[in-house]
Amino acid sequence: MKRDRALAYVAFAIVCIVWGTTYLAIRVAVQTIPPFLLTGARFIIAGLVLFAVARFRGEPMPRGKRLLGELLLVGLLMVGIGNLSVVWAEQWVPSGFAALLVATAPFWAAILERARKDGDRIDLHRGIGMLIGFVGVALLVTPGGAGGAFDLHFLLGALAIQIGSMAWQYGTSRGKYNLSAVPPLMSSAMQMLVGGVAVMIVGLAIGEPRRLTFTIKGVAALAYLTTFGSLLAYTSYVYALKKLRVTTMSLYAYINPLVAVLLGWLILDERLTWVSVAAMCTILAGVALVQTGGRRSHRTVEIPGGAAREETAA
């Protein structure tokens, strides 16, 4: 059990660092590869590779309508809505700002966890943290916060990311509590394939191939996203999710924005204003309050499949 927990934290560290770099890769790739095709290709390729590895390892195919239905739903929520929303938004939203907008993930995680039966409650501490965090988001989507990127497309992208964050967290919650019986590699593969195929079909239907342009940078970014963002980090996320709390998993929202903002500033010359810096600090302060709220009222409980969760103590 200790070894599993240690591996889970290693996987979590991979998620924190690698996913922070994917915002830069998405921003580069989406300039020449339309968002639906980019997302679909990335996850179909990664899903096929993982599926082959899982079968080679002897992991069984999921069976049963309920289990297959959950895999379908989680794949659509996390890949088809959650990841796609970020890719779509980064056509206009700078990579660092996209990561900051995704940093609201712990707020949606707390809200969805509260809605679950026996879920963590939202106490005053967490409520204040969420309010502060959303004030930071409001600062970020002002002309001063967004800098030269501010326009209607920026606002629509920011809204899309929030919708995607809710979908991602809902998929995360369902995956943790309803897919514990599915081995991590097989679970990741099925989710990627379901989401990737659905997104690819939509992309083909709306004529995205007409906008597709092959460049060295675009193909390299797609390869990075597929190999590191999907094969390595997404699988690490699914594995860690089976061992750690949902709200603990959402802590990656601390690290991802810092990595993404730094890379966007250094490599893509993305503009930072004092308002955007203040917004970043405000959002992360809100995340910190949400994460530290209500800790004394929890106890760890094991659930089938080796996963652990925490319940509110009576």
Secondary structure, DSSP 8 states (H G I E B T S, - for coil): -HHHHHHHHHHHHHHHHHHHHHHHHHHHHTTTS-HHHHHHHHHHHHHHHHHHHHHHTT-----SHHHHHHHHHHHIIIIIIIIHHHHHHTTTS-HHHHHHHHTTHHHHHHHHHHHSTT-----HHHHHHHHHHHHHHHHHTSHHHHGGG-SHHHHHHHHHHHHHHHHHHHHHHHHHHH-TTS-HHHHHHHHHHHHHHHHHHHHHHTTGGGG----HHHHHHHHHIIIIIIIIIIHHHHHHHHHS-HHHHTTHHHHHHHHHHHHHHHHS-----HHHHHHHHHHHHHHHHHHHTTGGGEEEEE-TTS-EEEEE--
